[in-house]
Amino acid sequence: MNLPGQVKLVEVGARDGLQNEKQPVPASVKIELVQRLQDAGLTHIEAASFVSPRWVPQMADNAQVMAGIRRKPGVRYSVLTPNLQGLEAALAPARALWPDEIVVFGSASEAFSQRNINCSIAESIDRFRPVVAAALAQGIAVRGTISCAVGCPYEGEIAPERVEEVARLMKEIGVQQVGVADTIGVGTPFKVQRALEAALKAYDLGDVSGHFHDTYGQALANTLASLQLGVRQFDTSVAGLGGCPYAKGATGNVATEDVVYLLHGMGIDTGIDLDKLIDAGKFISDFFGRPPHSRAATALLNKRND
C-alpha cells in the first residue's frame, strides 16, 4: 500500500469545535488551549472565527484571542472570514496580530447553503471573491472548505459532480487549498474517495484535504480511504470537539488524538507528541466537566491511572 510518509493535521478544535459549544468559553481558556496544542506539535491551528457575534456569540472575543496567543515560529494560525466585514475585522489590529491564513466555506448542497449562510452556492462564491482577492493582496493564504460534500441533512446524498463544480468555482476565485468535508458524518470510504476524486479534478493532490465527522463511526475509515488516494492533510479536532448546529444529530469532528494514534501506528509521521496532545484534550474537556470524546485519549488516560 503506497501511503504518505508524512501527514499534516489542521487543528480545528479551537474554532470549529468551540463555536458549537453552548457554554461560554473565556478567551483565557481558548488562548491556553491554542498554546497547549502548539506545544504538542500542531503546526496549523484554526484559532478564531470573525463572524457576527449575533450568529456565533462564542467567537465574539476573536480579536482578544488572536492578540493573546504567544505565536510560535513555524505555526500557521488561521481564522474563518466568510465575508469582507470579517476579513476587515481580522486585519484591523497591527500586522503582527494578523492571521497567516483565512478560511472561506461553501457547500455542495444548495439547501444547506441557504440554511447555513442564507444564499445560494453561486451567491456564496460571489461573496467570497473580494474576500479572497483582498487576502491574497496582503500576502495571506486562503483555504476553502466544501461542506456537505458527501451528504446533506436536507437533500440527502450529494453527487460527486457537485463537489467538482464547487471546487472549480473556488479555484477560479483564487482559493489555494480546498477541504472536502463530510459535515454530518454520513460518508463511507468509497463515497469519500469519490468526493475527493471530484475535488482533485480542480486541485492538485497536495492542495486537497479531508474533514470528517464521526456521527456513524466512519471518520477513521474515511481517513484511511483518503490516505490510500495520497491525501496528506486532514482537519481534526482535539477531544472530538464540535458538531454542526444545522445538522440534527451530527456529532463532532474526528478527534485529533484518534487520528494521531492511527497515523503513528501506521508509521506515518505527524510531528505531534501524542501525550501532550492528550493533555491538551483533557484540559479543555475538564473545563466542560466531561471526558474527552476520543477513544485513544480515554484508553491512554485510563492506562496512566492504572
C-alpha positions in Angstrom: 0.0 0.0 0.0 1.5 3.3 -1.1 0.7 5.8 1.7 2.2 9.2 2.5 5.2 9.2 4.8 4.1 12.4 6.5 0.7 13.9 7.2 -0.2 17.4 8.3 -3.1 17.9 10.6 -5.1 21.2 10.8 -6.3 21.5 14.3 -9.9 23.0 14.2 -10.9 22.4 17.8 -10.3 26.0 19.0 -12.5 27.4 16.3 -14.9 24.8 14.7 -15.0 22.8 17.9 -15.6 25.5 20.4 -18.0 27.6 18.4 -20.6 24.8 18.7 -20.4 24.7 22.5 -23.3 26.4 24.3 -21.3 27.0 27.4 -19.3 30.3 27.1 -15.6 29.7 27.0 -13.4 32.6 28.3 -10.7 34.0 26.0 -8.1 32.9 28.5 -9.2 29.3 28.2 -9.1 29.5 24.4 -5.7 31.0 24.4 -4.4 28.3 26.8 -5.9 25.6 24.5 -4.0 27.0 21.5 -0.8 27.2 23.5 -1.1 23.6 24.5 -1.9 22.5 21.0 1.1 24.2 19.5 3.3 22.9 22.4 2.1 19.4 21.4 3.5 19.9 17.9 0.5 21.1 15.9 1.7 23.4 13.2 -1.6 24.5 11.7 -4.3 25.8 14.1 -7.6 27.4 13.4 -7.8 29.9 16.2 -10.9 32.0 15.7 -13.9 33.0 13.6 -14.6 36.5 12.5 -18.3 36.4 12.2 -21.2 38.4 13.7 -21.4 37.7 17.4 -25.2 37.7 16.9 -24.8 34.4 15.0 -21.8 32.9 16.8 -21.5 34.5 20.3 -18.8 32.1 21.3 -16.4 33.8 18.8 -17.2 37.4 20.0 -13.7 37.6 21.6 -11.9 36.7 18.4 -9.6 39.7 18.4 -8.7 39.2 22.1 -7.8 35.6 21.4 -5.6 36.4 18.4 -3.8 39.1 20.5 -3.3 36.8 23.4 -1.6 33.9 21.6 2.1 33.6 22.1 2.9 32.8 18.5 5.4 30.0 17.8 7.7 30.1 14.7 6.6 27.6 12.1 3.0 27.5 13.2 0.3 28.8 10.8 -2.7 30.5 12.5 -5.9 30.6 10.5 -9.3 32.2 11.0 -12.7 31.9 9.4 -13.7 35.1 7.5 -16.9 34.4 5.5 -17.3 38.0 4.2 -15.4 41.3 3.8 -16.5 42.6 7.1 -15.0 39.5 8.8 -11.7 40.0 6.9 -11.5 43.7 7.7 -12.1 42.8 11.4 -9.3 40.2 11.3 -6.9 42.7 9.7 -7.9 45.7 11.9 -5.2 45.2 14.6 -1.4 45.5 14.0 0.0 43.3 11.3 1.8 41.1 13.9 -1.7 40.0 15.0 -3.0 39.1 11.6 -3.8 35.5 10.7 -1.4 33.7 8.4 -4.4 32.2 6.6 -8.1 32.8 6.2 -10.8 30.2 5.5 -14.0 30.5 3.4 -16.6 27.8 3.3 -19.0 26.9 0.6 -21.4 23.9 0.2 -22.0 21.2 -2.3 -25.7 21.4 -1.3 -27.9 24.2 -2.3 -30.3 23.6 0.6 -27.5 23.6 3.1 -26.1 26.8 1.6 -29.4 28.5 2.0 -29.9 27.4 5.6 -26.3 27.8 6.7 -25.3 31.2 5.1 -28.6 32.3 3.6 -27.6 32.4 0.0 -27.1 30.1 -3.0 -23.9 28.4 -3.9 -23.3 30.8 -6.7 -24.0 33.8 -4.4 -21.6 32.4 -1.8 -18.8 32.3 -4.4 -19.5 35.9 -5.4 -19.4 36.8 -1.7 -16.0 35.1 -1.3 -14.5 36.6 -4.4 -13.5 40.0 -2.9 -12.5 38.4 0.4 -10.1 36.0 -1.4 -8.7 38.8 -3.6 -8.1 41.1 -0.6 -6.4 38.4 1.5 -4.1 37.4 -1.3 -3.2 41.0 -2.0 -2.0 41.2 1.6 0.0 38.0 1.3 -2.4 36.0 3.4 -3.0 32.4 2.4 -6.6 31.3 1.5 -8.1 27.9 2.2 -11.7 26.8 1.3 -14.0 24.1 2.7 -16.7 22.4 0.7 -19.3 21.3 3.3 -21.8 18.5 2.8 -19.5 17.0 0.2 -20.9 13.5 0.7 -24.4 14.0 2.2 -26.8 16.8 3.3 -29.4 16.8 6.1 -31.9 18.3 3.7 -31.0 16.9 0.3 -29.6 13.5 1.2 -26.7 12.0 -0.8 -24.6 14.5 -2.8 -23.3 13.6 -6.2 -19.5 13.9 -6.7 -20.2 16.2 -9.7 -21.5 18.8 -7.3 -18.2 18.7 -5.4 -16.2 19.1 -8.6 -18.4 22.1 -9.5 -17.8 23.9 -6.2 -14.1 23.0 -6.3 -13.7 24.6 -9.7 -15.6 27.7 -8.6 -13.3 28.1 -5.6 -10.2 27.5 -7.8 -11.4 30.2 -10.2 -11.6 32.9 -7.5 -8.1 32.1 -6.1 -8.7 29.7 -3.2 -5.4 27.9 -2.9 -6.4 24.8 -1.0 -9.7 23.1 -0.6 -11.1 20.7 2.1 -13.7 18.1 1.3 -16.0 18.0 4.4 -18.3 15.2 5.4 -20.2 17.8 7.6 -22.8 15.4 9.0 -20.6 12.3 9.1 -22.7 10.1 6.8 -19.8 9.2 4.5 -18.3 5.8 4.0 -14.9 5.1 2.4 -15.8 4.7 -1.3 -18.2 7.7 -1.2 -15.5 9.8 0.4 -13.0 8.7 -2.2 -15.4 9.7 -5.0 -15.9 13.1 -3.4 -12.1 13.6 -3.1 -11.5 12.5 -6.6 -14.1 15.0 -7.8 -12.1 17.8 -6.0 -8.9 16.5 -7.5 -10.2 17.4 -10.9 -9.8 21.0 -10.0 -6.9 20.9 -7.4 -3.5 19.2 -7.2 -3.2 16.3 -4.6 -1.2 18.4 -2.2 -3.9 21.1 -2.1 -6.9 18.8 -1.2 -7.6 17.8 2.4 -10.2 15.8 4.3 -12.6 17.0 7.0 -14.6 14.1 8.6 -17.2 14.0 11.3 -17.7 10.7 13.3 -21.5 10.6 13.5 -21.7 7.0 12.2 -18.2 6.0 13.4 -16.7 6.2 9.9 -14.2 9.0 10.3 -11.1 6.9 10.8 -12.1 4.5 8.0 -12.6 7.6 5.8 -9.2 8.9 6.8 -7.6 5.7 5.8 -9.5 5.7 2.5 -8.2 9.2 1.9 -4.6 8.2 2.7 -5.0 5.5 0.1 -5.6 8.2 -2.5 -2.5 10.0 -1.4 -4.3 12.8 0.6 -1.9 14.0 3.2 -3.7 16.8 5.1 -6.7 16.5 7.4 -8.8 18.7 9.7 -9.1 17.2 13.2 -10.4 18.5 16.5 -8.8 17.8 19.9 -11.0 15.8 22.2 -13.5 15.4 19.3 -14.9 18.9 20.0 -17.6 20.3 17.7 -20.6 19.3 15.7 -22.9 21.1 13.2 -25.8 23.2 14.5 -27.5 22.9 11.1 -27.4 19.1 11.0 -29.6 17.4 13.6 -27.7 14.6 15.4 -24.3 15.4 13.8 -21.5 14.7 16.3 -18.1 16.3 16.5 -15.2 16.3 14.2 -12.9 13.2 14.3 -10.7 13.5 17.4 -7.1 14.6 16.7 -5.9 12.1 19.3 -7.6 9.2 17.4 -6.1 10.2 14.1 -2.6 10.7 15.5 -2.8 7.2 17.1 -3.9 5.8 13.7 -1.2 7.5 11.8 1.6 6.8 14.2 0.5 3.1 14.3 1.0 3.0 10.5 4.4 4.6 10.7 3.2 7.9 9.3 4.9 11.0 10.8 2.9 13.9 12.1 5.4 15.7 14.3 2.9 15.6 17.2 3.6 14.4 20.7 0.5 12.3 21.5 0.9 12.5 25.3 1.0 16.3 25.2 -2.0 16.3 22.8 -3.9 14.1 25.2 -3.1 16.6 28.0 -4.5 19.4 25.8 -7.7 17.5 25.2 -8.0 16.7 28.9 -7.6 20.4 29.7 -10.5 21.6 27.5 -12.6 18.6 28.5 -12.1 19.3 32.2 -13.3 22.8 31.6 -16.5 21.4 30.2 -16.7 18.9 33.0 -16.8 15.8 30.7 -14.3 13.2 29.4 -12.7 13.7 26.0 -14.7 12.4 23.0 -11.6 10.4 21.9 -11.2 6.7 22.3 -7.5 6.8 22.1 -7.3 9.6 24.8 -9.7 7.7 27.0 -7.7 4.4 26.7 -4.4 6.1 27.3 -5.6 8.2 30.2 -7.0 5.1 31.8 -3.6 3.4 31.3 -1.9 6.3 33.0 -4.2 5.8 36.0 -3.6 2.0 36.3 
